[in-house]
Amino acid sequence: MEIKELAEKIVEILDNKKGVDIELIPVAEKTVLADYFVICSGTSTTHIKALADEVEFMLKRDYDIAPDHIEGRESGRWILLDYKDVVVHVFHPEERANYNLEKLWAMKKVEE
C-alpha cells in the first residue's frame, strides 16, 4: 500500500467512526518524522479510544498493518498511532486547541 493511500484510508476509517475535524497534513518537506499527519478529534475520551482502536483494528484486519508505536491510550485525551510514514493524532478538543498541530505543521501559504 502506498503511503498516501494509507493516509487516505485512515481518514476514511476515522470519518466512518464519526471523527471530528479530520485533517490530512503533508509534512515530508518539514520533517523526517513522517510523510503525513492525520489529525482528528473525538467528542469524549471513550470516543477518542474508539477512534484509535478502529484505525488499529481495520488496518490490521484488512492490510495486516500494525502501528509501530502507540502513545496516550491510558489517558485517552491524545492518542498517537505511529505507522512510520503516517502518524495519527486523535485528540480531545481541548488538547487539540492547546497543541494546535495544524498551525505548527500545516503547509498553507500565507496570504498577502
C-alpha positions as CSV (number, residue, x, y, z in Angstrom):
1,M,0.0,0.0,0.0
2,E,1.4,3.4,-1.0
3,I,1.9,6.0,1.8
4,K,-0.7,8.5,0.6
5,E,-3.2,5.6,0.1
6,L,-2.6,4.5,3.7
7,A,-3.1,8.1,5.0
8,E,-6.3,8.4,3.0
9,K,-7.6,5.1,4.3
10,I,-7.0,6.2,7.8
11,V,-9.0,9.4,7.1
12,E,-11.8,7.2,5.7
13,I,-11.8,5.0,8.8
14,L,-12.0,8.0,11.2
15,D,-14.7,9.6,9.1
16,N,-16.8,6.3,9.2
17,K,-16.4,6.3,13.0
18,K,-17.6,9.9,13.2
19,G,-14.3,11.6,13.9
20,V,-14.5,15.4,14.1
21,D,-12.5,17.9,12.0
22,I,-10.3,15.3,10.3
23,E,-7.2,16.8,8.6
24,L,-4.6,15.2,6.4
25,I,-1.4,17.2,6.6
26,P,1.6,16.5,4.3
27,V,4.8,17.0,6.5
28,A,7.5,15.3,4.4
29,E,9.1,18.6,3.4
30,K,9.3,19.8,7.0
31,T,10.4,16.7,9.0
32,V,11.8,13.3,8.7
33,L,9.3,12.0,11.3
34,A,6.7,11.1,8.8
35,D,5.2,11.9,5.4
36,Y,1.7,12.6,6.7
37,F,0.0,13.6,9.9
38,V,-3.7,12.6,10.3
39,I,-5.3,14.8,12.9
40,C,-8.8,14.1,14.3
41,S,-10.9,15.0,17.4
42,G,-13.2,12.8,19.3
43,T,-16.2,14.0,21.4
44,S,-15.1,12.2,24.6
45,T,-12.3,10.0,25.9
46,T,-14.5,7.0,25.1
47,H,-14.9,8.2,21.5
48,I,-11.2,9.0,21.2
49,K,-10.3,5.5,22.3
50,A,-12.9,4.0,19.9
51,L,-11.5,6.0,17.0
52,A,-7.9,4.9,17.7
53,D,-9.0,1.3,18.2
54,E,-10.9,1.3,15.0
55,V,-7.9,2.5,13.0
56,E,-5.7,-0.1,14.6
57,F,-8.3,-2.9,14.0
58,M,-9.2,-2.1,10.4
59,L,-5.6,-1.7,9.2
60,K,-4.6,-4.9,10.9
61,R,-7.6,-6.8,9.6
62,D,-7.7,-5.5,6.0
63,Y,-4.0,-4.9,5.3
64,D,-2.0,-6.7,8.1
65,I,-0.5,-3.3,9.1
66,A,0.1,-2.7,12.8
67,P,1.3,0.6,14.4
68,D,5.0,0.7,15.2
69,H,4.2,2.5,18.4
70,I,1.1,3.8,20.4
71,E,1.1,6.6,23.0
72,G,-1.6,8.0,25.2
73,R,-4.1,5.2,25.3
74,E,-4.2,5.3,29.1
75,S,-5.5,8.9,29.4
76,G,-7.5,8.9,26.2
77,R,-7.1,12.6,25.7
78,W,-4.4,12.4,22.9
79,I,-3.7,9.1,21.3
80,L,-0.9,8.8,18.8
81,L,-0.6,5.9,16.4
82,D,2.7,5.7,14.7
83,Y,2.6,3.9,11.3
84,K,6.1,5.2,10.5
85,D,5.3,7.3,7.4
86,V,1.8,8.2,8.7
87,V,1.3,9.4,12.2
88,V,-2.2,9.6,13.5
89,H,-3.2,12.0,16.3
90,V,-6.6,11.6,17.9
91,F,-7.3,14.4,20.3
92,H,-9.8,15.6,22.9
93,P,-10.8,19.1,21.6
94,E,-9.1,20.9,24.5
95,E,-5.7,19.2,23.8
96,R,-6.1,19.8,20.1
97,A,-6.6,23.5,20.6
98,N,-3.8,23.7,23.1
99,Y,-1.2,21.9,20.9
100,N,-2.5,23.3,17.6
101,L,-0.5,20.9,15.4
102,E,-2.3,22.1,12.3
103,K,-0.8,25.6,12.8
104,L,2.6,24.1,13.6
105,W,2.8,21.7,10.7
106,A,0.4,22.9,8.0
107,M,2.0,24.0,4.7
108,K,-0.6,26.6,3.9
109,K,0.6,29.6,2.1
110,V,0.5,33.0,3.9
111,E,-1.9,35.3,2.1
112,E,-0.5,38.8,1.3
